[in-house]
Amino acid sequence: MYTLHYYPGNASLLPHMVLRETGAPFTLALVDRQANAHKSAAYLTLNPNGLIPVLEIAGETPMFETAAIAIALAERHPEAGLVPPVGDPLRGQFLKWMLHLSNTPQATYVSWFYPFQFADDEAAQAAVKAKAAVRLDGMFDRIAAQLGDGPWLLGDRFSAADLFLFMLIRWGRSMPRPPRTVPALGALAERVLARPAVQATLAAEGLQAPFV
Ligand SMILES: N[C@@H](CCC(=O)N[C@@H](CS)C(=O)NCC(=O)O)C(=O)O
């Protein structure tokens, strides 16, 4: 029914974790980044932006955008409890976090991982990267302050937003101040890592510890 186009550790990790949390059957399609497969004509028919991930749903238009895919999957499998239903007061908070994580830290990571998209010379690229790290530090501090002891972003209720935050914490492993070193974020990452579906996802992608 579902085919997730992924690359280990990339943004596809979020929909991959969501899929395993739901227990729905799916197929993984590895995008060969080394061969630039995400810029191939075939892949561009799935996502004209040439970015990972894409979710194919049998008989439907392929989806791109990580957060949108995660929300759509969570809603198609309400029994997994990954999204508060329409009418639940927590639903707005859930959507707030999904959009915030998508358009603020996730978007800023582009400057950290791909500074060459923003400047041509090496010194300027180093400056772009340094600025991205400082901005991410501030974003993670503000998220941590709102998370507190949680245990989850929605308080007692686990949701796909926690999986999203985990992925973003993981991406900062090589930053001058890794997000895991912020106590509330490190604790959230450990709680997410304790979930069997998350462990299964990391294993399926061949990712090695330390995970965050
Ligand atoms: N806003 C997009 C961003 C996706 C994105 O940037 N994916 C990265 C991998 S984590 C990618 O495909 N990078 C390859 C490139 O920039 O060419 C989403 O959330 O789906």
Ligand as a Chemical Component Dictionary entry (heavy atoms), coordinates in Angstrom:
data_LIG
# 
_chem_comp.id                   LIG 
_chem_comp.type                 NON-POLYMER 
_chem_comp.pdbx_formal_charge   0 
_chem_comp.three_letter_code    LIG 
# 
loop_
_chem_comp_atom.comp_id 
_chem_comp_atom.atom_id 
_chem_comp_atom.alt_atom_id 
_chem_comp_atom.type_symbol 
_chem_comp_atom.charge 
_chem_comp_atom.model_Cartn_x 
_chem_comp_atom.model_Cartn_y 
_chem_comp_atom.model_Cartn_z 
_chem_comp_atom.pdbx_ordinal 
LIG N1  N1  N 0 11.215 20.321 3.211  1  
LIG C1  C1  C 0 11.657 19.035 2.726  2  
LIG C2  C2  C 0 13.168 18.952 2.869  3  
LIG C3  C3  C 0 13.684 17.590 2.488  4  
LIG C4  C4  C 0 15.215 17.578 2.400  5  
LIG O1  O1  O 0 15.893 18.627 2.408  6  
LIG N2  N2  N 0 15.747 16.359 2.293  7  
LIG C5  C5  C 0 17.182 16.185 2.191  8  
LIG C6  C6  C 0 17.618 14.943 2.941  9  
LIG S1  S1  S 0 17.408 15.108 4.674  10 
LIG C7  C7  C 0 17.582 16.025 0.733  11 
LIG O2  O2  O 0 16.872 15.379 -0.005 12 
LIG N3  N3  N 0 18.719 16.603 0.364  13 
LIG C8  C8  C 0 19.254 16.433 -0.940 14 
LIG C9  C9  C 0 19.500 17.742 -1.653 15 
LIG O3  O3  O 0 19.367 18.824 -1.034 16 
LIG O4  O4  O 0 19.795 17.683 -2.841 17 
LIG C10 C10 C 0 10.971 17.932 3.493  18 
LIG O5  O5  O 0 10.762 18.090 4.697  19 
LIG O6  O6  O 0 10.619 16.914 2.897  20 
# 
loop_
_chem_comp_bond.comp_id 
_chem_comp_bond.atom_id_1 
_chem_comp_bond.atom_id_2 
_chem_comp_bond.value_order 
_chem_comp_bond.pdbx_ordinal 
LIG N1  C1  SING 1  
LIG C1  C2  SING 2  
LIG C1  C10 SING 3  
LIG C2  C3  SING 4  
LIG C3  C4  SING 5  
LIG C4  O1  DOUB 6  
LIG C4  N2  SING 7  
LIG N2  C5  SING 8  
LIG C5  C6  SING 9  
LIG C5  C7  SING 10 
LIG C6  S1  SING 11 
LIG C7  O2  DOUB 12 
LIG C7  N3  SING 13 
LIG N3  C8  SING 14 
LIG C8  C9  SING 15 
LIG C9  O3  DOUB 16 
LIG C9  O4  SING 17 
LIG C10 O5  DOUB 18 
LIG C10 O6  SING 19 
# 
